[in-house]
Structures are given as structure tokens and as C-alpha cells.
């Protein structure tokens, strides 16, 4: 019997010829990821239990990305502690404040390859399934054990397969696809299950789009969100310091708990409504609601392709009075590319404020929080009550084109309307 993508990853990591859903395995970790919210706590706990090193300094990546630049003396002190721990432990893959978001830096800097098993102290570690790796979030106690031993136990998940067909309409992106899937199937549809994305439509999706989809797989409860490695993966890895990739994906006769065949041809732009990621509808259903803030960034949609999509909407125009447009590139490399190509100038000329590469206002730590009664639309991945500031604020989620169009008009706007106006 064939294996699914995640079964293959866990079989290889546990030294087994094959595994099946429901089994428990102890697996070798290929990469451990920590960021500034939990890194200091994890390293302190390691010392408390008498562990003076990590299982492999070359398989450990530490990123300061959430609270950057440090918005308080307390945050600055945490950053100092992290830097001290990193130096003491001999960790080479350390990305300090301003280098970017962990889930952008890992693939961008060549840390991710198909078939790897990656654990991180962040739920959106599923992002790395875009490159065919098994990425999943874990808690601090599990990370202490993983860093001490290089191993961790897993229950092999069942897998849901999504066979996607058809061509996306102009003005519709893969952010709309994953929002639609979340709305249709719900936030617990893939609870402790793997999600595989395949079909003819997937073969046309670039790596940026795949990263967006895999990133938000966890919003449906997924343990892993996986794309088979193919020529798109190979080209991306070659460009980002790798040597290409061998094909890695599920067997043709793999067993799935469910297979969903979905055509994307008629999909309109989607928005997640406050305060639930799976409360999703067409932009047409809420078009016209006034907004106070628009946010383009995050590990979901802060890549150059996302900034370009926004710049195309805003080129030669200016955002509406009373709207704050925040742009946060997902990495310094993306910021530099946006500078060189003129994308950043287009956005700034349109009225955008550009923040330091990092998580920005996505998680509500700083850098663009919302006041009572304010309404924001952003490209990030969560819209829970109080996530970006006041519990009385409203957060909508959409694609870069939808967010840019809304900033332009000062109200929730279907980006296709702008195209129609230009015809």
C-alpha cells in the first residue's frame, strides 16, 4: 500500500520502511525553529534541566521577528538574552531584528528542502510544506526536548487531499483559494490531519502562492500543509542557494480520509469576516464597508509578489483620506528588491507607510494597532477578537489586491471593480 506525503516524511524520519495513519513514531528532527516570543524561555528551560547545548547547532534556527524594532525595554532585554544564548550555544543560523519573518527566511535562505521534518515554536510552521517539507508547530516543552535530543514523538496523521482544477479569474489569487477552503470546510476540518494540495491548478501556482496556502493550512487545524515537490520547487531551491530538488510527494495509491475535487474557475475574491478565520464570504457580500486601516505583509502575504500585486492596483493613485496603509515586507531581501524595482516607491507615493521587515501589526504586538470601533483589512492569517489591538475593532482578511483596492477607495472593495473602471 502506498503512503501519503506526510507518511513518507515520518517514515523516513523514524527509520521505517513505511508507516500508516494512527501509528506513533519517534522521529529525528531535521530543523528546529525558534523566534523571539519563545526562544529565551526555551533556552532558559534547557539550562534549568541541565542541558548545556543543542542537539545540532547547524539544525537550529533562531529569528527575532515579532517585536522588531524592540517596542519596549522589556522586549529589548529579551532580545539581549536571546543573542547571549545563541552565542553560547554556537548557533550559526541566527537572524537578528530587521532581517525578516522566520517563515520567510527559512525558505529564502535555503534552510528548507523537500522531505524534511521541521518543528517550530510557531503554529504557522506549516508554511514549509510549500516546498514539500513537513513543518509543524510545537510548544515550548516539546521544543526543549527536541533541542536536547534531536527527536520527538508524533502520531502519524490522516490526510485530506484537495484536487484543485481550473484557472483563477483576474483579480483572484491563491490567498482567496485558501480563505475559500477555510470557509467551506471550517477551522477544525483538518484537526491533527495533514492537508495535501494537488491537481492541475496547483501546477500553475508559483512558490509565493504555495507558501500562502501552506501557511494558512493550520487555520483549518492541519498538522501539515503539503505540496509535492516539482519543477516549481526545483527552480525556487536553485534560486535560493540550493541545488534543486528530487521529486517528493505521495504515492499514487496513497490512502486518504477524504478527497475533495474543487474547481477554482468561478471563485470570486474572498474575505474572512470578524472574528473567525472560517467565517468567509465573497467580497461582494461586504463591499462598501468603510475602513480605517489596511495592512499588507505577514508571513502569509509579505513577499515581493504580494507587494507587486498591491503596487499594480495603486500605481499612479493615492489611498483614500482617513485610511492608514501599512506595508511590511516579510524580509530585508524583499525590501531591497522592492526598492530596486520601484515597487516600494509606487506604494509610498500612494500613501503607504513602510515598516521594518518582521511580523508587524499581525499579532498585535506593536506597529499599527487598532483603536475601539476601527476596521482593518489585512493580508495576514488571523482575525481573532483583539488580535490587533482593541477588542472592539474589526479585522477582515483578504488578498493583497483586495486590501490595496480597499485602501484606495476607503471601503471594502472588489479589486475587479477597479479593473472594470479602467476598461
C-alpha positions in Angstrom: 0.0 0.0 0.0 1.3 3.4 -0.9 2.0 6.3 1.5 0.8 9.8 1.7 3.2 12.7 1.7 3.3 13.1 5.5 3.6 9.3 6.0 6.7 9.3 3.8 8.2 12.1 5.8 7.6 10.5 9.1 8.6 7.0 7.9 12.0 8.4 6.7 12.5 10.4 9.9 11.8 7.4 12.1 13.9 5.0 10.2 10.9 2.9 9.0 10.1 1.5 5.6 6.5 2.6 6.0 4.1 4.0 8.5 0.3 4.4 8.5 -2.2 6.9 10.0 -2.7 6.4 13.7 0.7 4.9 14.5 3.0 6.6 16.9 6.6 7.2 15.9 9.7 8.7 17.4 11.2 10.8 14.6 14.6 12.6 14.0 14.2 16.3 13.6 15.8 17.9 10.6 15.4 21.5 11.7 14.3 23.3 14.8 13.0 26.9 14.6 12.6 29.4 17.4 11.6 33.1 17.4 11.8 35.9 19.9 8.4 35.2 21.6 9.6 31.8 23.0 13.3 31.4 22.3 14.6 32.9 25.6 12.1 30.8 27.6 13.1 27.6 25.8 16.9 28.3 26.3 16.3 29.1 30.0 14.4 25.8 30.4 17.2 23.9 28.7 19.7 25.3 31.3 17.3 24.5 34.1 17.2 20.8 33.2 20.9 20.7 32.9 21.3 20.7 29.1 24.3 22.9 28.1 23.9 22.6 24.3 21.5 21.8 21.5 21.4 18.5 19.5 22.9 20.2 16.4 23.7 23.9 16.2 23.6 23.6 12.4 20.0 22.3 12.5 18.8 25.1 14.8 17.5 28.4 13.5 16.7 31.4 15.7 14.9 34.6 14.4 14.0 37.8 16.1 10.9 38.8 14.1 7.9 39.5 16.3 8.9 42.5 18.4 11.1 44.5 15.9 12.4 47.0 16.5 12.0 46.4 20.2 8.9 48.4 21.3 9.8 48.3 25.0 12.7 48.0 27.4 11.3 44.5 28.3 11.4 43.4 24.7 14.9 44.7 24.2 16.1 42.8 27.3 14.6 39.6 25.8 16.4 40.2 22.6 19.7 40.6 24.6 19.1 37.3 26.3 18.4 35.6 23.0 21.6 36.9 21.5 23.6 35.7 24.5 22.1 32.2 24.4 22.7 32.0 20.6 26.4 32.9 21.1 26.8 30.5 24.0 25.2 27.6 22.1 27.2 28.2 18.9 24.0 28.6 16.7 25.1 29.9 13.3 21.7 30.4 11.7 20.7 33.5 13.7 18.7 36.3 12.1 18.5 39.4 14.2 15.9 42.1 14.3 15.1 43.5 10.9 16.2 40.5 8.8 12.6 39.3 8.4 10.0 36.8 9.4 11.1 33.3 10.3 8.8 31.6 7.8 10.1 33.8 5.0 13.7 33.4 6.0 13.8 29.6 6.2 13.0 29.0 2.5 14.6 32.2 1.3 17.9 31.4 2.9 18.0 27.8 1.8 17.2 26.1 5.1 14.2 24.0 3.7 14.2 21.0 1.4 11.5 18.5 0.4 11.1 15.6 2.8 12.5 17.4 5.8 10.8 17.3 9.2 10.7 20.8 10.7 9.4 21.8 14.1 9.0 25.4 15.2 7.6 27.3 18.2 5.1 28.9 15.9 1.8 27.5 14.6 2.5 28.7 11.1 5.4 26.4 10.7 3.1 24.5 8.3 4.3 27.2 5.7 7.3 25.0 4.8 5.0 22.3 3.3 5.0 24.6 0.2 8.4 23.1 -0.5 7.4 19.6 0.3 8.7 19.6 3.9 6.7 18.6 6.9 6.5 21.7 9.1 4.5 21.8 12.2 4.3 24.0 15.3 5.1 22.7 18.8 5.1 24.1 22.3 8.0 25.2 24.5 8.3 21.9 26.5 8.4 19.9 23.3 11.0 22.2 21.8 13.2 21.8 24.9 13.0 18.0 24.4 13.7 18.4 20.6 16.7 20.6 21.2 18.1 18.3 23.8 17.7 15.1 21.9 17.0 15.9 18.3 14.0 13.7 18.4 10.2 14.0 19.1 7.2 11.7 19.0 4.4 12.1 16.5 1.1 10.4 15.8 1.0 9.8 12.1 -1.9 11.9 10.8 -4.7 11.0 8.5 -4.6 13.0 5.3 -7.1 15.1 3.4 -6.4 15.5 -0.3 -7.5 18.6 -2.3 -7.6 18.2 -6.0 -7.8 21.7 -7.5 -8.7 22.4 -11.1 -9.4 25.4 -13.3 -7.9 28.8 -13.8 -8.2 31.7 -11.4 -10.0 34.8 -12.7 -8.2 38.1 -13.0 -8.2 39.8 -9.6 -8.3 36.4 -7.7 -5.3 34.9 -6.0 -4.3 31.8 -4.0 -5.0 33.8 -0.8 -8.6 33.7 -2.0 -8.3 30.0 -2.5 -7.2 29.2 1.0 -9.7 31.6 2.5 -12.4 29.8 0.5 -11.3 26.4 1.6 -11.3 27.5 5.3 -14.8 29.0 4.9 -16.2 25.9 3.1 -14.7 23.2 5.3 -14.2 25.0 8.7 -11.5 25.7 11.1 -11.4 22.2 12.5 -11.8 20.2 9.3 -8.2 19.1 9.3 -7.7 18.9 13.1 -4.5 16.8 13.5 -4.7 15.8 9.9 -2.3 16.6 7.0 -3.6 18.5 4.0 -2.3 17.8 0.6 -2.8 20.2 -2.3 -2.6 18.8 -5.8 -4.3 18.8 -9.2 -3.8 20.8 -12.4 -4.4 24.2 -10.8 -1.6 23.6 -8.3 1.0 23.1 -11.1 0.4 26.7 -12.2 0.9 28.1 -8.7 4.2 29.8 -8.1 6.2 29.3 -4.8 4.9 32.5 -3.3 1.3 31.3 -3.7 2.1 27.9 -2.3 3.7 29.5 0.7 0.5 31.4 1.3 -1.7 28.3 1.1 0.6 26.1 3.3 0.9 28.9 5.8 -2.9 29.0 6.4 -3.4 25.3 6.4 -3.1 25.4 10.2 -6.2 27.7 10.2 -8.1 24.6 9.3 -6.4 22.6 12.1 -3.8 21.0 9.9 -0.7 19.2 11.3 1.0 19.6 7.9 0.0 21.5 4.7 1.9 19.9 1.8 2.7 20.4 -1.9 4.5 17.8 -3.8 8.0 18.9 -4.9 8.1 19.6 -8.6 9.7 21.8 -11.2 8.5 24.9 -9.3 10.1 23.7 -6.2 13.3 22.8 -8.1 13.5 26.3 -9.6 12.9 28.0 -6.3 15.6 26.0 -4.5 18.1 26.5 -7.2 17.5 30.3 -7.0 17.8 30.3 -3.2 21.1 28.6 -2.7 20.1 25.0 -3.2 20.9 22.6 -5.9 17.4 21.8 -7.0 15.2 19.0 -5.6 14.3 15.5 -6.3 10.6 14.8 -6.7 9.0 14.1 -3.4 5.3 13.6 -2.8 2.6 11.0 -2.2 2.4 7.6 -3.8 -0.3 7.2 -6.5 -2.1 4.6 -4.3 -1.9 6.5 -1.1 -5.0 6.2 1.2 -6.9 9.4 2.2 -9.6 10.0 4.8 -11.2 12.3 2.2 -10.5 13.7 -1.3 -12.1 16.9 -2.4 -12.2 17.9 -6.1 -12.7 21.7 -6.4 -12.8 23.9 -9.5 -11.4 27.4 -9.0 -12.6 28.9 -12.3 -15.6 30.7 -10.8 -14.1 31.7 -7.5 -14.5 35.4 -6.6 -12.2 37.4 -4.3 -12.8 36.2 -0.7 -12.7 37.9 2.7 -12.7 36.4 6.2 -15.1 38.3 8.4 -14.6 39.2 12.0 -13.7 37.4 14.3 -13.2 33.9 12.8 -10.9 32.8 10.0 -13.5 30.4 8.7 -16.3 33.0 8.6 -15.7 33.6 4.9 -17.6 35.1 2.0 -17.3 36.9 -1.3 -16.0 40.4 -1.2 -19.3 41.3 -2.9 -21.2 40.5 0.3 -19.4 43.2 2.3 -18.4 45.7 -0.3 -18.8 49.3 0.7 -17.9 49.0 4.5 -15.6 51.9 5.4 -12.1 51.0 6.7 -9.6 52.9 8.8 -6.5 50.7 8.2 -5.1 48.4 5.5 -2.2 46.1 6.1 -0.1 44.3 3.5 2.5 42.0 5.0 3.0 39.0 7.3 4.4 35.5 6.7 1.2 34.9 4.7 1.5 37.7 2.1 4.5 39.9 2.6 6.5 38.6 -0.4 7.6 40.6 -3.4 4.8 39.2 -5.5 2.3 40.5 -2.9 3.8 43.9 -2.9 3.8 43.9 -6.7 0.1 43.0 -6.7 -0.7 45.9 -4.4 1.5 48.3 -6.4 -0.3 47.4 -9.6 -3.6 48.4 -8.0 -2.2 51.6 -6.5 0.1 52.8 -9.3 -0.4 56.5 -10.0 -3.1 56.7 -7.4 -3.4 57.7 -3.7 -5.2 55.9 -0.9 -8.4 57.4 0.4 -8.3 60.2 3.1 -8.5 58.8 6.6 -7.0 55.4 5.7 -3.7 54.2 7.0 -1.9 51.8 4.7 0.9 49.8 6.4 3.3 47.8 4.2 5.6 45.3 6.0 8.0 43.4 3.7 8.5 39.8 5.0 12.3 40.1 4.8 15.1 42.5 4.2 15.8 40.8 0.9 12.2 41.5 -0.2 12.5 45.1 1.0 15.7 45.5 -1.1 14.0 44.0 -4.2 11.0 46.3 -3.8 13.4 49.3 -3.6 15.3 48.2 -6.7 12.3 47.5 -8.8 10.4 50.7 -7.9 7.6 48.8 -6.2 8.3 50.5 -2.9 8.3 53.9 -4.4 4.9 53.2 -6.0 3.5 52.2 -2.7 5.0 55.1 -0.8 3.8 57.6 -3.5 0.3 56.1 -3.0 0.5 57.0 0.7 1.7 53.8 2.3 3.9 53.7 5.4 6.7 51.1 5.3 7.6 49.3 8.5 10.7 47.2 9.4 10.7 43.7 8.0 9.1 41.4 10.5 5.7 40.4 11.8 4.5 44.0 12.2 0.9 44.5 13.5 -0.3 41.0 12.5 -0.1 39.6 16.1 -0.9 42.9 17.9 2.5 43.4 19.5 3.1 46.8 18.0 3.4 48.8 14.8 -0.1 49.7 13.8 -2.6 48.6 16.4 -6.3 49.4 16.2 -8.5 51.5 18.4 -12.0 50.9 19.5 -14.5 50.8 16.7 -11.8 50.8 14.0 -12.0 48.5 11.0 -8.9 47.0 9.2 -8.5 44.7 6.3 -5.2 42.9 6.0 -3.3 40.1 4.2 -2.4 38.3 7.4 -3.7 35.0 8.6 -5.8 35.6 11.8 -8.6 38.0 12.7 -9.5 37.0 16.3 -11.0 39.4 18.7 -8.4 41.8 20.0 -5.6 40.4 17.9 -4.5 43.8 16.5 -5.3 45.9 19.5 -8.8 46.9 20.7 -11.3 44.1 21.3 -13.9 46.4 19.8 -12.0 46.7 16.4 -13.0 44.6 13.4 -10.4 42.7 11.3 -11.1 41.4 7.8 -8.7 39.2 5.8 -8.2 39.4 2.1 -5.7 39.2 -0.7 -3.1 41.9 -1.5 -5.2 43.1 -4.4 -8.3 43.3 -2.3 -6.5 45.1 0.5 -5.0 47.6 -1.9 -8.3 48.3 -3.7 -9.9 48.8 -0.3 -7.2 51.3 0.8 -7.7 53.2 -2.5 -11.4 53.6 -2.1 -11.5 53.8 1.7 -14.0 50.9 1.9 -14.0 47.2 1.3 -13.7 46.9 -2.5 -13.7 44.1 -5.1 -10.4 44.6 -7.0 -12.2 43.5 -10.1 -14.3 46.7 -9.9 -11.1 48.8 -10.4 -10.3 46.8 -13.5 -13.8 47.3 -14.8 -13.5 51.0 -14.2 -10.3 51.1 -16.2 -11.8 49.4 -19.2 
